[in-house]
Amino acid sequence: MFIVNLIRETRSVPWKAVQTWQLIVSSLGFAAVIYFLRTAEDGWIFIDNANLVFHEAGHPIFGLFGSTLGLYGGTLGQLVFPVVALGTFWASREPVGFAVAGIWLGENFLNIARYMADARAQVLPLVGRGEHDWTNIFSRWGVLSSDTLIAHWVAVAGWLGILAMWAWLAWRWRNPTREQ
């Protein structure tokens, strides 16, 4: 009940206004991320170094709850950190931080999709023992032969999330007093 009340309280607080300069700087940053994502030959951009740290940290952290969660922990670690940032900015009603965290989450989906698509080919360089998380996961699920198809839809979700966050921020700038 505490969480429900906290969410209700937070929803009653208006979002902070998005200043024009914030929208411009954020838009330039979003455009740069999209440019780097579209032009990186190997699909790896600067933020992926941090994402890799969160991925690798997720294995032992979630591994405390069993080997299955340890296997999923890399991907979960990649997602938990941006989701925590998203929640923090949502709670403080900071629209720019919220949008940036949402972009980070969407970019992680693109990174995860690249890893998923490699499940059969296994050409990506791996950290640690060299076991491929998504080969193991997809094999357990019986969908290894669909690795690239699943990866495609995860990437689509990532791109839609990135674009939706920018559109939401622009909407917040255009409608500063309107709540959703």
N, C-alpha and C positions, 0 to 999 in steps of 0.2 A: 504494500500500500504506500510505503514511503516513496518508492520510485514513481508511482503514478501521480502522487501529489506533487513531487518535484517537477515532473514533466508538465503538469497543469500550471504550476506557478511560473515556470520558465516560459511557457507559451503565452502567458499573459503579459510578459515584458516585451515591448517593441524592439525590433531590430535597430541597431545603430544605422544612421544614414551612410550611404556610400557617396563619398565626395567624387567630383568629376576627375580630379587628379588620380584618385585611387582606382577608378575604373580604367583610366588610360594606362597607368602603370601595370595594373593587373592584366589588362588586355595585351599589352606588349609582352609581358611575361608568359601568358598563355600562348600567344603566337610563337614565341621563341621555343617553348616546349614542343608545340606541334611541329614547328620547322625541324627541330632536332630529331623528333620521332620519325618524321617522314624522310629525312635525309641520312640518318645513321645507317651505314652499310650493314652493320651486324645487329641493328635494332637496339643497341645498348647506349643509353644516354647517362649523363652525369648523375641523376637522381638514383639510377639503378645501383650505384655503389652503396648508397645508404639502404636501399631496399634489400640488397644481398645480405647486409649485416643483420637486418631484421628477420630475413628468411632463415639464415643460419642460427640465429638466437632462438627462433621459434622451435627448432627441433628439440633441444634439450629442455626448454621450458615446458612445452606441451608433452614432451616425453616423460615428464614426472607423473603423468596420468595414464601411462601405458604406451606400448610400442606403436599401436595404431595411431594414437594422437601424436606420437613422436614423428611418425611418417608424414602426417598431415600438417604437423607443426610449422614446417617451413613456410608453406603457403598461408597458414593461419597467422603466423608472425608478420608476414608481409601485409596482411589485411588489417590486423588488430591495431597496429600503430597509427595508420591513417584514420581508422574509424575512431580511435580515442581522440585524435586531434579534431576530427569532425565534430564529435560530441562535445568537446571542450569549447570549441568556437560557437557551436549551436547554443550551449548553455550560457555563454557570455554575450550572445546575440551580436557577434562580430561577423558581418557578412563577407568581408574580404578574406579573413582567415578561414571561414567556413568553405568558401569557394575554392581557395587554394588547397585546403585539405581534401576537398572533393576531387580536384584535379589529380592530386597525388594518389588518391584511391583508384581513380580511373586509369592512371598510368601504371599502377601495380597490376591491374587486370591485363593490360597489354603485355607486361613483363611475364605474368603467369601464363598467358596464352602462348607466348613464344616458347616457354619451357614445356607446356603441354604438347605443342606441335612437334617437339623434339623427342617425344616418348619412344617412338619406334626407331627413328634415325640415330638418335644419341650422338649428335655431333657437337653439341654445346659443351664447353669446358665446365667441369663440375668441381665444386669445392669438397674437400674431405675424402671419404672412402670411394667416391666415384659412383655411388648408387644413384640411379635416376628416380627421383620421387614419383614422377608422373608415369613412368613405365610401371612401377610397382602398384600405384593407385589404380591406373586404368586396367592393369592385369587383374587385380582383385575384383574390379567392377565388371570385368568381361567386355570392356569397350576399347581395348588397345587399338584395334583396327580403325577406330573412329577418332583417333587422337587429333588429327588436323581439322576435322569437322567441328569437334567440340572446341578446339582452340580458336577457330574462326569466330564462333558465337561468343566466346569469352572476350575476344578482341573487339567485336562489335559492341558488346556491353561496355567495355572500357571507353571506346570512342564516344558512345552516346552519353556516358557519364561525364566525360570531359566537356563535351559540347553543352550538355545540360547545365553544368555548373557555371560555365561562362554566361549562358543565356539567363540563368537565374540571377547572377550578379548584375547583369545589365538591367534586368527587370527590377531589381531592388533599387538600383540607381534611378531608374525612370519613375518608380512608384515608392518614394521613401516612406510614406506614412501608411501604406496599405499592408495589411498583414495577410498571411495565407493560412 
